[in-house]
Amino acid sequence: MNPQLLFWVPASLRLSIILIFAGVVGYFFGWSIGLATALVLMIALIVVQLNYLYLLSAWLDHPDSEKLPDGWGAWTDIFSRLYRLRRDDERNRAELTEWLARFRQAMSLLPDGVVIMDDVLFLEWCNPAAEKHLGLNNGRDKGMRVTNLIRNPDFIDYIILGRYEQPLTLSLKDRKLIVQIIPFENRRQILVTHDATESDRIEMMRRDFIANASHELRTPLTVINGFLEIAQGQPNLDPDVRMSHLNLMIEQGKRMQNLVEDMLTLTRLESIDYPLRPEHVNIGNLLRQILQEAEALSGGRHTISLTVEGPDIQGSTDELRSAFGNLVSNAVRYTPEGGRIDIKWQDLGNGPQFSVKDSGIGIRAEHIVRLTERFYRVDKSRSRETQGTGLGLAIVKHVLLRHEAVLAIESQPEMGSTFIVKFDNSVVDNDALGLLKNH
């Protein structure tokens, strides 16, 4: 129905009723009384309308403070429409609040920092990543100018020049950040930050790895090429000298082969396409094999003991043989003749533990934190003597990461070293443990 009819029909009907009633009163009691009756009824009608206007005005001042008033006549339709508008508004507000919460939650989970600013760079909101990258606090710094919060000359110049087409790379709080401002709407801007510290570190490690691998391969190749040139230039070389050269070339060839195999092992361990497939690991058999290899490497120059007092576990036998074998062979290589090496597998209650303790040359504290880096050597001349590739402890680290184990190193110069591998109880093979208890 036409909204005008909804208003005028009830109003005309009420006026008609008042006039008819006043006419009836005037007919029976005199026209002056009828006129007074009409006046009183009109005043009463006006008071009722004014009262509804007052109620409407009071509700509009505080629409959420009290219930929408009831009405009659045209006011019923007015209040019902307002009620529907209010209900739709509350529903829209709830949806908007929900979407805003979802947006902020999504922004909070982003690894990149997001800062929302107005057109004069006053902070409106930022996510936790931005707080971490830029040292901001969303609650404390809201409403403050971003250039007063981020006091970096390069950033200030970036803001002043206003050349936002290209991102800015800056160092802030020991981090390498890539920063860019993106205009958003007419009166807002978004500041996006990306922490490139880790990727930069990985890129540096990649470059160092290539450089170190090239260096490690160049040395044996130089030796082999040198002897081949001698053999080519001196066909009548003394047989004993020739055999000596051949032995050295074989030795350097094996060194290159070991290096390549270790690099391939590291690549495989780091690959997401090579997931760990746990199997039953017979720790006793595994460590006895490693003991035999250690005794063969030692050649009787050391006293080596083995103690197995812990359960079997779930994991990769080949990977654990590589990790444990590297730790034991290092102990043999870096322990002088007559020294002692103790290999232990124990159950300490909070998880099984593997340890290798030697009476070797020891390691200074500044070197311990870097031992698992690729190609890192404490003593390069000593490493050449022991024929190490410099990748053994890096392989150990990645094997332990795949088995959710941690490596602890205790060492002092000239007092030996202890390498401890701590496993969680979750790797214990409970089926094998149950069979062991039953027997």
MARTITI-158233 format. One record per residue (C-alpha): residue in three letters; x, y, z. Coordinates in steps of 0.02 Angstrom, whole numbers, plus 50000, padded with zeros to 5 digits. Each point is the difference from the previous one (the first is absolute). Last residue first. Layout:
// residues N
alaXYZ
...
***
This chain:
// residues 439
his530534688351444
asn498375009550024
lys500965016150032
leu500934998749833
leu498394996249907
gly499205015650074
leu501505010849953
ala499924993449822
asp498185005049989
asn500345016750085
asp501315005349873
val500615016050084
val499915015049882
ser498675009050105
asn501134999550153
asp500965014749925
phe501794997749945
lys501575008550066
val501644998549904
ile501535004050104
phe501755003949934
thr501305000150138
ser501715007849972
gly501774998250066
met501015009550128
glu501345008149889
pro498825014449959
gln498304998550084
ser498464991249936
glu498154996750027
ile498924998949844
ala498114997649999
leu499074993549848
val498104999649994
ala498774986849938
glu498425002149898
his500504985349889
arg500075010749841
leu500925013550098
leu501234986750060
val500414994849823
his500215018349950
lys501235003650141
val501014984249972
ile500185004249814
ala500675017250048
leu501154991150123
gly500764989649860
leu500125013649868
gly501815005850022
thr500624986549881
gly501204992050124
gln501644992249942
thr500744999750178
glu501585009249946
arg499025012749899
ser498905003250152
arg501535003250110
ser500605013349878
lys498285007949998
asp499875001150190
val498265004550065
arg499194995649835
tyr498385006449926
phe499654991749832
arg498125000550031
glu499505007250167
thr499744987250139
leu501555005650096
arg499495018350006
val499375001450180
ile501484989650063
his501365010949922
glu499935014650123
ala500044987750147
arg501694992449956
ile500004981849947
gly500854984950077
ile501624991249951
gly499374982650040
ser499484990750156
asp498374994349921
lys498174998850048
val498684994549875
ser498205000850059
phe498314993149948
gln498485004050107
pro498304991950020
gly498545010650064
asn499355008450158
gly500424984650103
leu501885000649972
asp500094984849885
gln501814997749948
trp501054996649845
lys501855002750034
ile501625001049900
asp501585003250101
ile501615005049910
arg501714999350086
gly501695006949947
gly501604990349968
glu500285008249831
pro499275017549991
thr498125002649986
tyr499415010449853
arg499794986149873
val499214987550122
ala498755012750068
asn499585005449823
ser499694981749954
val498784998450147
leu499015015749956
asn499934995649815
gly499474982150038
phe498585006050112
ala499325011249861
ser500284987849855
arg499344985050097
leu498525010850052
glu499635003949817
asp500154981849946
thr498924993550143
ser498625012649969
gly498885002450151
gln499034990850134
ile500974995650157
asp500814985650092
pro500135002050187
gly501485005550108
glu501464992650095
val501304997549862
thr501795003550056
leu501454999849876
ser501845002650038
ile501465005849891
thr501825000350059
his501025008349864
arg501464996549881
gly499394982449958
gly499745003849816
ser498875014750043
leu499034999049836
ala499734981250021
glu499485002750181
ala498795013649946
glu499244988949865
gln499774985850126
leu499205012050124
ile498815006649865
gln499434982249965
arg499754997050187
leu499025016350007
leu498774994449866
asn499784982550072
gly499585007050173
ile498905014049932
asn498854988449904
val499045013449904
his498194995949958
glu499445010649854
pro499525018249975
arg499815006749823
leu500745017650004
pro499455010549852
tyr501075001849843
asp499035011649886
ile500205014050129
ser501874999249961
glu501205004950138
leu500574982250036
arg500234996449814
thr501065015649973
leu501074995650151
thr500274982349937
leu500465006549826
met501295011750079
asp500694985650103
glu500154988949846
val500885014049904
leu501255002550141
asn500324981450020
gln500324998449813
met501175014850002
arg501004992350143
lys500004983349912
gly500765008549847
gln501305008450111
glu500534983050071
ile500024992049828
met501075014549937
leu501194997950147
asn500154981349967
leu500335003349815
his501375012650042
ser500854987550116
met499864986749864
arg500825011749876
val501395003950124
asp500314981450027
pro499934996849812
asp501295013849962
leu499315011349864
asn500364994949820
pro498445008449930
gln500505016750076
gly498895013649925
gln498404990050005
ala500354992750173
ile500465017350065
glu498425007449922
leu498984986150081
phe500825003650168
gly499545018349989
asn498224996349941
ile499714988550149
val500705012450126
thr499045014649925
leu498414989649999
pro500294995850183
thr500115018650044
arg498645006349882
leu498644989050075
glu500135007750173
his500095017649926
ser498494997249888
ala499044992950147
asn500505015050106
ala499475012649867
ile498374990949964
phe499624998650185
asp500475018150031
arg498825005649862
arg498614989150068
met500335005850177
met499895018149941
glu498354996149914
ile499384991850159
arg500505015250102
asp499135011649876
ser498454989050008
glu500075000850190
thr500235018850010
ala498755004249862
asp498645005650120
his498635007549891
thr499155016250048
val498415007549927
leu499445017850038
ile498205002949946
gln499345017449963
arg498355008550038
arg499075015849952
asn499464997049821
glu499914980950001
phe501644990850025
pro501685006649941
ile501334986250019
ile501585003350101
gln501444987649981
val501294992950120
ile501244985749976
leu500794996850169
lys501714993250047
arg499964997450187
asp501235004550137
lys498755012750071
leu499795008749833
ser501014997949840
leu499155007249847
thr499404994849829
leu498715011749923
pro498714994249875
gln499815008449829
glu498435008949942
tyr499885009450165
arg501015015049948
gly499335011950132
leu501655009350018
ile499605004550181
ile499434982550049
tyr501524991449924
asp501135013050080
ile499224996250169
phe500254981449973
asp501835002349954
pro500275011050152
asn499204987650122
arg498975006450145
ile498464989049985
leu498795006450133
asn500065018449956
thr499854995949814
val498474989450043
arg499055014750072
met499034995150155
gly498144995750004
lys500314982050056
asp501714998550082
arg499534992050166
gly498704987349943
asn500814995049836
asn501764999650070
leu501395003149875
gly501794993249998
leu500095000049811
his500164981549959
lys499174992750155
glu498565012550003
ala499814997749812
ala499884981150024
pro498725002650140
asn498805009649883
cys499845018949988
trp498575012250020
glu499595018649983
leu501745007850003
phe500085018049942
leu500895001749833
val499175016049937
asp498864990749878
asp499464987750135
met501014984850047
ile499734981149995
val501564989950043
val500224982249936
gly501534989350042
asp500324984249903
pro499844982750080
leu498115001849988
leu499044992650146
ser499505016950071
met499355005649830
ala498854984949995
gln499415003450178
arg499765018349957
phe498974995649847
arg498994987050094
ala499635012650138
leu499505013049870
trp498904987249914
glu499164995850166
thr499785018450045
leu499265003449827
glu498824985250019
ala499485006050173
arg499775017849934
asn498974993649855
arg498914990050120
glu499845014850117
asp499565011549854
asp498714987649935
arg499214999150173
arg500045019050016
leu499215002149829
arg498664987150043
tyr499635008850164
leu499955016849914
arg498734993049878
ser498974992950142
phe500105016750091
ile499355009649849
asp498624987349963
thr499385000350179
trp500185018950002
ala498745001249858
gly498664993450116
trp500634994250167
gly501714999850078
asp501274989350091
pro501685006950057
leu501674992349937
lys500834991550149
glu501335009150094
ser501805005649994
asp500454994649823
pro499155014349907
his500615013250123
asp499675017249923
leu498814992049874
trp499054992050145
ala499765016850086
ser499415007949837
leu498774985949968
leu499325001150177
tyr499845018949983
leu499134998249831
tyr498834987150076
asn499605012250141
leu499735013949874
gln498774988949906
val499064996050161
val499995018450049
ile499345004749827
leu498594987250016
ala499575006550173
ile499985017949932
met498874994449858
leu498854991250125
val499915015450109
leu499635011249851
ala498644988449935
thr499214999550172
ala500065018950012
leu499155001349829
gly498654987650056
ile499755009850161
ser499775016149899
trp498854990949880
gly498774995050130
phe499724984550104
phe499124987749882
tyr500535006349829
gly501675006450064
val500444983050076
val499534991349835
gly501035012749902
ala501504997850116
phe499914981149974
ile499875002349811
leu501455012449999
ile501114988850109
ile499594984649895
ser500405009449838
leu501655006150070
arg500474982250048
leu499514993349828
ser500975013749911
ala501564995650100
pro499774981249971
val499805003049810
trp501395012949986
phe501484989750063
leu499744983049918
leu499355009149846
gln501665009349987
pro500954983550014
asn499094993249845
met499464982150033
***
